């Protein structure tokens, strides 16, 4: 297991829920997930339109060798494998070509390969290439894919998965250094050491907890947080006082409670268990005042 002090994990179902939410917004959908562009093919003016008909799906797993071999970058060139990388599947995209009054329409699907990296604590998912086999495509279709569809699909994926800034995480005044990133096996994870310590190696995905979203801390970090939390309680006190008349006199009271020697110990075998030790100092006083009531009575008389 990597020697990190905090790790934040998110699974692909959670990320796909975010993408589906974006796709479900009509204004966002019309601007990002569809479009059209004029093009001249063999001297003929035409318009190519496209529309994504279902939400894209992220796979937080490395592309296969077959996907790398069939990948085409925006400039039409092939690409070599890069890690870490993930795949974004476009399950259904409708393509429409209009030229000389005639309309041709087809529906297809794409896989887009994206790289994942951190830049100044910002998660950046950059579209790299589209997985597509154009060996059987006509010359006209190759022009449409190379000049319009592949660049537009990659632009769409890049906008959809634009960088998200990681927060400057602090718990009880404990802060952490720069994050490192790992992706695979359906998880995206970042990890960091306590501020001032060297950055850790990227976490081993197989050792991280499964779940939609989780935060994992080392025993040392948990103990440090417990120490910080109990330190703020040292010497804290609270009290109550008051008085009550009862006919011929007045009773008054005062009580005070102060916390001393507060400490907490995190179990190294179960980080959800914290053993606390608290010393409490209590003081109290009470009295009855009869004379002031009698004096007040004489004055009023």
SULZIBEL-V814120 format. One record per backbone hydrogen bond with DSSP energy under -1.0 kcal/mol. NH is the residue of the N-H (numbers start at 1). CO is the residue of the C=O. E is the energy in kcal/mol with one decimal. If there is no record, write none. Layout:
NH|CO|E ; NH|CO|E
This chain:
4|2|-1.7 ; 5|192|-2.3 ; 6|192|-1.9 ; 7|216|-2.4 ; 8|190|-2.5 ; 9|214|-2.7 ; 10|188|-2.2 ; 11|212|-1.5 ; 12|186|-1.7 ; 15|11|-1.7 ; 16|12|-2.8 ; 17|13|-1.6 ; 18|14|-1.6 ; 19|15|-2.2 ; 20|16|-2.6 ; 21|17|-1.8 ; 22|18|-2.0 ; 23|19|-2.6 ; 24|20|-1.7 ; 25|22|-1.4 ; 29|25|-3.1 ; 30|26|-2.4 ; 31|27|-1.4 ; 32|28|-2.7 ; 33|29|-1.3 ; 35|50|-2.1 ; 37|48|-2.4 ; 39|46|-2.9 ; 41|44|-2.8 ; 44|41|-1.8 ; 46|39|-2.8 ; 47|98|-2.3 ; 48|37|-2.7 ; 49|96|-3.0 ; 50|35|-2.7 ; 51|94|-1.9 ; 52|33|-3.0 ; 53|92|-2.6 ; 57|89|-2.6 ; 59|87|-3.0 ; 61|59|-1.9 ; 68|64|-2.3 ; 69|65|-2.6 ; 70|66|-1.4 ; 71|68|-1.3 ; 72|130|-2.7 ; 73|77|-3.4 ; 76|73|-2.0 ; 86|114|-2.7 ; 87|59|-2.0 ; 88|112|-3.0 ; 89|57|-3.5 ; 90|110|-3.1 ; 93|108|-2.8 ; 94|51|-3.1 ; 95|106|-3.3 ; 96|49|-2.8 ; 97|104|-3.3 ; 98|47|-2.7 ; 99|102|-2.3 ; 102|99|-2.1 ; 104|97|-2.9 ; 106|95|-2.6 ; 108|93|-2.6 ; 110|90|-2.0 ; 112|88|-3.1 ; 113|129|-2.9 ; 114|86|-2.6 ; 115|126|-2.6 ; 116|84|-1.9 ; 117|124|-2.1 ; 119|122|-2.1 ; 122|119|-1.0 ; 123|164|-2.7 ; 124|117|-3.0 ; 126|115|-2.0 ; 128|113|-3.3 ; 129|113|-1.6 ; 130|72|-2.9 ; 131|111|-3.9 ; 132|70|-2.2 ; 142|138|-2.4 ; 143|139|-1.9 ; 144|140|-2.2 ; 145|141|-2.8 ; 146|142|-2.9 ; 147|143|-2.8 ; 148|144|-1.9 ; 149|144|-2.1 ; 150|145|-2.7 ; 152|148|-2.5 ; 153|149|-2.9 ; 154|150|-2.1 ; 155|151|-2.3 ; 156|152|-2.5 ; 157|153|-2.4 ; 158|154|-2.3 ; 159|155|-2.2 ; 160|156|-2.5 ; 161|157|-2.0 ; 162|159|-1.3 ; 164|123|-1.6 ; 166|121|-3.0 ; 169|167|-1.6 ; 171|174|-1.9 ; 174|171|-2.8 ; 177|193|-2.8 ; 180|191|-2.4 ; 182|189|-2.6 ; 184|187|-2.3 ; 186|60|-1.9 ; 187|184|-2.1 ; 188|10|-2.5 ; 189|182|-2.9 ; 190|8|-2.1 ; 191|180|-2.2 ; 192|6|-2.3 ; 195|175|-2.3 ; 197|194|-2.3 ; 207|204|-1.8 ; 208|205|-1.6 ; 214|9|-2.0 ; 216|7|-2.9 ; 218|5|-1.6 ; 222|218|-2.4 ; 223|219|-2.5 ; 224|220|-2.2 ; 225|221|-2.5 ; 226|222|-2.3 ; 227|223|-2.7 ; 228|224|-2.5 ; 229|225|-2.5 ; 230|226|-2.4 ; 231|227|-2.0 ; 232|228|-1.1 ; 233|230|-1.3 ; 235|259|-2.0 ; 236|233|-2.1 ; 238|257|-2.3 ; 240|255|-2.2 ; 242|253|-1.7 ; 244|251|-2.6 ; 246|249|-2.6 ; 248|246|-1.2 ; 250|289|-1.6 ; 251|244|-2.7 ; 252|287|-2.9 ; 253|242|-2.3 ; 254|285|-2.6 ; 255|240|-2.7 ; 256|283|-3.0 ; 257|238|-3.0 ; 258|281|-2.6 ; 259|236|-3.1 ; 260|279|-4.4 ; 263|277|-2.5 ; 265|275|-2.8 ; 267|273|-2.3 ; 273|270|-2.1 ; 275|265|-3.0 ; 277|263|-2.8 ; 279|260|-2.7 ; 281|258|-3.0 ; 283|256|-2.5 ; 285|254|-2.8 ; 287|252|-2.4 ; 289|250|-3.5 ; 294|290|-1.8 ; 295|291|-2.8 ; 296|292|-2.2 ; 297|293|-1.7 ; 298|294|-2.2 ; 299|295|-2.1 ; 300|296|-2.0 ; 301|297|-1.8
